[in-house]
Amino acid sequence: MKSLGVSISRDRISALLWEQTLFSSRVVFSCAVSCAEPYGGPEGAARLAEEIRKVTGESNLPPVVLSIPPSWTCLRTVELPVQDLQRAKKIHVAELEGNLPFEDDQILSDLMPSPPGQAGRFLAVAARKDAVEKSVAAFSDAGFRVDRVVTDHASILSAVLSKAGLPEGILLSTLSDIVVLRVEGGAVSRGRQFPPEMASDPEGMRREWEGIAEAGSGAPPVTILGEVPAPLSGALAAATRFTPPAGVDEDFILAYGAVLTPSWQKELGGFSLRTSAEAESERVRTRLRVRVAAVAAAVAAIFAVGTLEVAQWAEAKKVATVRAQIRKEFSEAVPGVKVVVQETAQIREKIQSLRRHRKELGVDSPALSVILSMISRALPQKTNISVREISLDAGRVRLAGEAGSAQFVETFRSSLAAASGPDTVVTVQESRGSAKGGSVRFTILIEKGSNGRAS
């Protein structure tokens, strides 16, 4: 499988083609085009696509992970009342509203995982939505299929992770804008970024660096990506220089890091700026999952109908067999005599016994089509709930499925109780949730008896 990592800077757009097989992975080639206008625009994206097609000899381009420059983004540290990263992602935008240099409806952001011991404290990376959407549209028009949009902060971390994990201390990158990331416990605790022009203000840069370096305890080790800013050459004399893996030129570290970000889902927390195109793709995938679940439920219902029909046919055949056996036994016991009363009494006793068996088997239950219709009507509208399995046993109906919350399960149970009538008991046999997936698996039992709830 091949994929492209593309990084945008003020002066050029870089691309790196990565190939991964079952047993190995490698850099196929890398290329770059200079920007006639800042950050390239549609013309730069078109020239990059043409350059890649020349090298590959293919008209269709591989999927792309696009890394946007720090100058398009804002860094903010947010304190949230939740510790789980996925829940934090859903609510963190409210903390950014009113705190960024653009309108609230233009916020496009994601969070980095919080370091150990700092639960609820996250680094948010936000960008202006229309700028990102405009860039994605330019690359799409050039023939690229943009699968994910990240920022250079994520690409820096991804590139460093590909060597030997994140080192403790400070990562300083001058590959595009100047970016400083403080790493603690394998995650980013703080971040700062400056425009390249700040290098022309030596005193200001030294003050900023001292404030970052002294924010923690002791003098942290420093890893440099790119060139050391001249004003900091003395302070960073003992810093470690990051060397990219074999086959990766230093000018393409950001593109290399971008293409590898999907490989570091846990370490980067699945970092991605969700554009309109990506959100629509997720909606399509969700609709497909719902359709698959509906087909599975329909197949289960058809199987249940077939099972009940076979049971009814088998019971009818049993009745005929019992009648024939009684006649045979009576004829053998009293040859030539026909006593209708005795035979009728035996038949009545056998039929009553059979009715008891039919009740135990649930054959005297309403037709399955009626049951399915009742369940369908009872399903709450506009709620995240699905029925994946329907089974019948001794007159009892058991439903199994998933819901978005325990409240949805109780709403479904109440609707079933109302639809089933006063002579039916509807109980929640089992209801357990998944903290990771955010869903509740449930089992509901419908049986005859005095109406009441025993969940």
Rosetta blueprint (number, residue, H / E / L):
1 M L
2 K E
3 S E
4 L E
5 G E
6 V E
7 S E
8 I E
9 S L
10 R L
11 D L
12 R E
13 I E
14 S E
15 A E
16 L E
17 L E
18 W E
19 E E
20 Q E
21 T L
22 L L
23 F L
24 S L
25 S E
26 R E
27 V E
28 V E
29 F E
30 S E
31 C E
32 A E
33 V E
34 S E
35 C L
36 A L
37 E L
38 P L
39 Y L
40 G L
41 G H
42 P H
43 E H
44 G H
45 A H
46 A H
47 R H
48 L H
49 A H
50 E H
51 E H
52 I H
53 R H
54 K H
55 V H
56 T H
57 G L
58 E L
59 S L
60 N L
61 L L
62 P L
63 P E
64 V E
65 V E
66 L E
67 S E
68 I E
69 P L
70 P H
71 S H
72 W H
73 T E
74 C E
75 L E
76 R E
77 T E
78 V E
79 E E
80 L L
81 P L
82 V L
83 Q L
84 D L
85 L H
86 Q H
87 R H
88 A H
89 K H
90 K H
91 I H
92 H L
93 V H
94 A H
95 E H
96 L H
97 E L
98 G L
99 N L
100 L L
101 P L
102 F L
103 E L
104 D H
105 D H
106 Q H
107 I E
108 L E
109 S E
110 D E
111 L E
112 M E
113 P L
114 S L
115 P L
116 P L
117 G L
118 Q L
119 A L
120 G L
121 R E
122 F E
123 L E
124 A E
125 V E
126 A E
127 A E
128 R E
129 K H
130 D H
131 A H
132 V H
133 E H
134 K H
135 S H
136 V H
137 A H
138 A H
139 F H
140 S H
141 D H
142 A L
143 G L
144 F L
145 R E
146 V E
147 D E
148 R E
149 V E
150 V E
151 T E
152 D H
153 H H
154 A H
155 S H
156 I H
157 L H
158 S H
159 A H
160 V H
161 L H
162 S H
163 K H
164 A H
165 G L
166 L L
167 P L
168 E L
169 G E
170 I E
171 L E
172 L E
173 S E
174 T L
175 L L
176 S L
177 D L
178 I E
179 V E
180 V E
181 L E
182 R E
183 V E
184 E E
185 G L
186 G L
187 A E
188 V E
189 S E
190 R E
191 G E
192 R E
193 Q E
194 F E
195 P L
196 P H
197 E H
198 M H
199 A H
200 S H
201 D L
202 P H
203 E H
204 G H
205 M H
206 R H
207 R H
208 E H
209 W H
210 E H
211 G H
212 I H
213 A H
214 E L
215 A L
216 G L
217 S L
218 G L
219 A L
220 P L
221 P L
222 V E
223 T E
224 I E
225 L E
226 G L
227 E L
228 V L
229 P L
230 A H
231 P H
232 L H
233 S L
234 G L
235 A L
236 L L
237 A L
238 A L
239 A L
240 T E
241 R E
242 F L
243 T L
244 P L
245 P L
246 A L
247 G L
248 V L
249 D L
250 E H
251 D H
252 F H
253 I H
254 L H
255 A H
256 Y H
257 G H
258 A H
259 V H
260 L H
261 T H
262 P H
263 S H
264 W H
265 Q H
266 K H
267 E H
268 L H
269 G L
270 G L
271 F L
272 S L
273 L L
274 R L
275 T L
276 S H
277 A H
278 E H
279 A H
280 E H
281 S H
282 E H
283 R H
284 V H
285 R H
286 T H
287 R H
288 L H
289 R H
290 V H
291 R H
292 V H
293 A H
294 A H
295 V H
296 A H
297 A H
298 A H
299 V H
300 A H
301 A H
302 I H
303 F H
304 A H
305 V H
306 G H
307 T H
308 L H
309 E H
310 V H
311 A H
312 Q H
313 W H
314 A H
315 E H
316 A H
317 K H
318 K H
319 V H
320 A H
321 T H
322 V H
323 R H
324 A H
325 Q H
326 I H
327 R H
328 K H
329 E H
330 F H
331 S H
332 E H
333 A H
334 V L
335 P L
336 G L
337 V L
338 K L
339 V L
340 V H
341 V H
342 Q H
343 E H
344 T H
345 A H
346 Q H
347 I H
348 R H
349 E H
350 K H
351 I H
352 Q H
353 S H
354 L H
355 R H
356 R H
357 H H
358 R H
359 K H
360 E H
361 L H
362 G L
363 V L
364 D L
365 S L
366 P L
367 A L
368 L H
369 S H
370 V H
371 I H
372 L H
373 S H
374 M H
375 I H
376 S H
377 R H
378 A H
379 L L
380 P L
381 Q L
382 K L
383 T L
384 N L
385 I E
386 S E
387 V E
388 R E
389 E E
390 I E
391 S E
392 L E
393 D E
394 A L
395 G L
396 R E
397 V E
398 R E
399 L E
400 A E
401 G E
402 E E
403 A E
404 G L
405 S L
406 A H
407 Q H
408 F H
409 V H
410 E H
411 T H
412 F H
413 R H
414 S H
415 S H
416 L H
417 A H
418 A H
419 A H
420 S H
421 G L
422 P L
423 D L
424 T E
425 V E
426 V E
427 T E
428 V E
429 Q E
430 E E
431 S E
432 R E
433 G E
434 S E
435 A L
436 K L
437 G L
438 G L
439 S E
440 V E
441 R E
442 F E
443 T E
444 I E
445 L E
446 I E
447 E E
448 K E
449 G L
450 S L
451 N L
452 G L
453 R L
454 A L
455 S L
